[in-house]
Amino acid sequence: MKNILAIVWVAFALSAQAQVLTPQPSPAASVSTVVGLTDVKIDYYRPSLKGRKIFGEKDVMYPHGTIWRTGANSGTKISFSDDVKVDGIVVPKGEYLVFTWPNATEWIVSLYKDLAIGGNTQAYDKAKEAASFKVKVEKLASPIETFTISIGDLAADNKSAKIQLAWENTSVKFKVEVDYDAKVMKSIEANTQVNPNNYFQAAVYYLENGKDIKQALEWVNKAAEANPSAFWVLYQKARIQKAAGDKAGALATSKASWEGAQKAGNRDYQTMNEELQKTLK
């Protein structure tokens, strides 16, 4: 009898643990990128149209003006590794839920502090908002079957990007801005003392961000002295000399860079120097 009971107990335990694996109706997804020096990541679940009408006034999944968890299941989470600005509002680094209120011409978007509520919109408490703002609706030429979040429109200076929410024939975007200057300056201060080769990166950063050009020239000179055959260093030195008002010096340095690039068979730097030299005559 004891053996029978033991067998029954084992069979019950195994059946309790066993699960049938099937695809989720709204599969999990994740998108991330680095903006400046800040990690931006979004985790969400992707519902599909499946013949339904999603946004509108009536007979839709999410009527205009009502709160939406911005995805399926436990809702959408967004995280920032540094303090950022979201649509102009300062948001401390951390993780937040994303809630939205779709409308015909604009949406309200909220970043929410209390992760514990997950996708439970009934538990929403306005006092726990980290940011709330309005974004304009764009109509898409072709419908999007599966809800999609993307991070794009990365600025040329890497100081901002836009997050897009797209589903059905609707798209909205909001901007995330970062400030990496303090981090870079601290890194320059620490790392140029450890490795002289870092003077090159520090000099280029100063040049491209409009900082002290005399300091940039001092650093690039040190980098060039450490590696006199580095034509890529000489090219940036010529650019810095030009910014400092020394066109003659910039021309001579650029010619030396061109010659080094020619010996190395690097046509890109030859062309870049040729374009630079046109501005120095």
N, C-alpha and C positions, 0 to 999 in steps of 0.2 A: 504493500500500500504506500509505504514511504517513497519507494522508487517511482511509482506512478505519479504521486504528488510532485516529486522533484522534476519529472519530465514535463508535467503540465506547467509548472512554474517557469522552467527554462523556455518553453514554447511561448508562454505569455510575455516574458521579458523580451524575447527576440521580436515578437510581433509588435510590441510597443515601440521598439527602437527602429524597426524597418520603416522606410518611407518610399513611396513611389515618386520618382523624379519625373516631372513634366515641365515644359517651358512656361515661364511666367507670362501672363497676359500683358503685363507692363514691365518689360525687362529693365534691370538696373543699368545705369550708364554713368560715366565719369568723364569730365573734361577739365584740363588744367593747362596753364601756361605760366611763364615767368614774365611779369611786366616790370621792367627795370631790374630790380633785385628782389622783387616781391613775388612769392608763390600765390597764385590765384587758382583755386580748385572748386569745382562744383560736382556734387554727387546727387543724382536724381533718378526717378523712374519714368519710363517713356510709354504713356498710353497711346493708342492708335485710334484713328477715326472710326474704322469699321462701319462705314455707312452712316454714321451719326452726324448731326449738326452740333457743333461745339459751342460757339459764342453767338449771342443774339438776344432778342427780346423774349421770345417764347418758344416752347418746344425744342429747347436746346439743353445741352449738358450743363453749361455754366452761364446762366442769365447775366446780362449786363448789370454791374453794380454789386454783385455778390462776391464774397471772398472765395478764393481758390488756393489750394495748397501748391499750385504751380507744378504739377506733375501728379504722380499716382502714389499709392501706398503710404509711406511715412513722410512724403513731402520732399522738398528740395533743400539741400544744405550748400552753403557757400562759405569758403574760408579764405582768410588773408593772413599771410605770415608777418605782415607789418601793418601799421596804421595806414589807412588809405582815405581817399575821398570818393564817395559814391554819389554821382550826380551832384557834386559840389558839397556834400555833407560829410564831415569827418566821421569815420567809422574806425574804432579801435581794432587792432589785430585780433583774430579769433574766428569762431565759426558761428554761422547764423542760419536760420530758416528763411526761406524766401516765400512770401505770400503776395498775391496779386488780386486786384479787383478789375477785371476786364470791363471795358466800355467800348462804344463805337469808335470814338476818335482819340481817346487816351486811356491809359491804364494807370492805376495807383500801384506802386511797388513798395513793399515793406521788407526790411531786413529785421528779423525778430531774434531777440536774445535768448529766449527760453527754448532750448532744444527738446526739452522733455515732452512738449505737447505733440511733437511729430507732425502728422498731417491732420490733427484734430482742430479744425477751424473753429469749432464751437468754444474752445478754450482760449481763443485769442484775446489778449489783453493789451490794449493800446499803450499802456504804461511801460510795456516791455519792448517797445520798438527801439531799434538802434538807429533807424533811418526810415523815412517815408517820403516818397516823391512821385511826381507824375511824369509819364513818358508818352510820346505820341505814337499812334498806331500807323503802321504802314501796311498797305494791302499787297499781298503777294500775287504775282502773275499766275503761278501754278500752285495748287494746294500741296501742303505738307501732310503726308499720311500719319507720320509718327512724330509726336512732340519732340522738339529738338532744341537744345541749348548749346550755344557756341560762343567762343571767345575770339574776337577778331578786331579788325580796324586798329591794329597796333600802330601807335604813332611813330613817326620817323625818329624821334628822340627817345623812344621807349619809355615815355612818361605816362602813357595812358592806353587803355584798350576799351572796347565796347563789348558788352555781353548781350547776346541776342536770344530772345525767346520766340520760337516760331512754331506755329501749328495751324492746321486748316489753311485759311488764306490770310492769316494775321501774323504780323511780326512787330515786336517792340524791342528797343535797345536802350541800355543805360550805360553810362560811362564810369569807369574805374580809373582814378588818377593816383599815381604814386610819387613819392619824393625820395630819391636815392642819393641825393648829394651828400647828406651827412654821413651815410655809410661809406661812400667812396672816399670822402676826405679823411675819415678815420682809417680806412684801409691804406690810403697813400702814406699817411703819417707813420703807420706801423710797418708797412712792408718795404718801403724804400730804404729803411735802415737795415733790413735783413738781406735784400737782394738788389744790387744796383740795376739789374735788368728791368726792375719795376719802374725806374725813372721814366722809361719810354712810355709806358701806359699812363703814368701820371701826367706827363707832358701833353700827350694827345688829349686827355680828358680836359685839362685846363684850356687847351686851344679850342676845342669844340664846344665848351660850355662858357666861353667868354670870361674866363678868370684871368689871374695875373699872368700876362704874357711874358714878362721878364723871368718869372719863376719857371714858366714852361720852357723858356729858352735855356735856362740853367740846367734843368733836368734833362732835356734832350741832348745837350752837349755832353753830359755825363754818359748818357746811353750810347752816343756816337763814339766817344772815347773808349768805352768798354768793348765795342764791336764795330770798328771802323769800316769793315767791308759790308755791313748790313745796309743795303740800298734802300730798304723799306724804312729804316730809321732816318736816313738822310732825306728821304722824300718828306717825311713829317717835319724834320728840322727846317727844310726849305719853306714849308707852309707856315711854320711858326716865325721864321725870319721875315716872311712877307707880312704877317700880321703885326710884327713889331716895327714895320716900316723900313726894313733893310732889304730893298729889292735886289741890289747888287749881290749881297751875300746870299740871298735866296736863290738867285739865278745860278751862281757858282755851285752851290750845294745841290741844286736840282740836276745840274749837268753831271756832277759826280755820281748822283743816284742813278741817272740814266745809263751812264757807262757801266756801273755795277750790275744793273738789271740786264743790260745787253750781254755782258759776259756770262751771266747766269741763265740766259735764254728766257727771261721773264718779260714777255711782251706787254703784259698788263701794266707793270710799273714803268715801262718805257713810254707807253701811251699816256699814263697819268702825268708823268714828268713833262712830256711834250705839251699837254694841255696847260699845265701849270706855268711853263716857260712863256707861253703866249701872253699870259697876264703880267709878266714881269718885264716886258720890253717897252 
